[in-house]
Every structure is written in structure tokens, then in C-alpha cells.
């Protein structure tokens, strides 16, 4: 079993700085806390516990936002052509 603590929102265990992961379904007050803040394994376990709760208790499946494709301006400057430069024309 993971080091995840489940508690209603009105109870505070004082273990999570952010207040834990709240259930994303409607008016559910369930929160899932991470026991060790410096452990990615515990963080992922708390997230999984929350998802499992949402599916089992509410039949809720969270839909993630779609990630937009990179736009041309965000790709950075265009590469410069290689080779010698042409001399500038003086007007």
C-alpha cells in the first residue's frame, strides 16, 4: 500500500502543503494527501488513488485538455543560410 492519506476536505492532516489532491467530481469533499512531499512515487500514488476514487465512487473519468501543436513563432528564429554573405549594395 502507498503512503497516501485520504480525508474529507474539512479535515486537515497538516501533511501536505497544498492541501492535497481534491476529488474532481462535483461536490465531493474527498482529498488525497501525499505523505512524503519529496517523493515522486508517493505523488503519483496519491494521484492514482484520487483517480481510482473518482471512477469507483462517482463513475467519473477526467478528460485531459488537448495540448496545442507548436506555432511557427514559438519555434524560434529561422536558420540562417550557410555560405558566404553577399556584399551589401550601397544606394
Steps between C-alpha positions, in 0.01 A plus 500: 500500500619851428559777750186684392254642747138557400290746697197722451587861409394646834760285684861606483779257569761773466712272283454660157599857429242543225210334679521180300330395180126573512252269332411658165137384509232755588444550872717214628712610799757221478869599487808288446816600682861414427679370809854586385513825302841422347394166350383487138385142563267618779377792287407266214339258746280779642396599150414138418304463826299811407429369149400159640264670749340711225435193283378272781290748699366724223564318169684820403776492239700822485561635152840660451542816299638457152848636451532745212761445234794741503435812297759621246594806708577284802753293308758778525682689228536347156840346429739721307622381163854365505774623273656837424286810532425713200650847511249772586396737228550863594220725377 
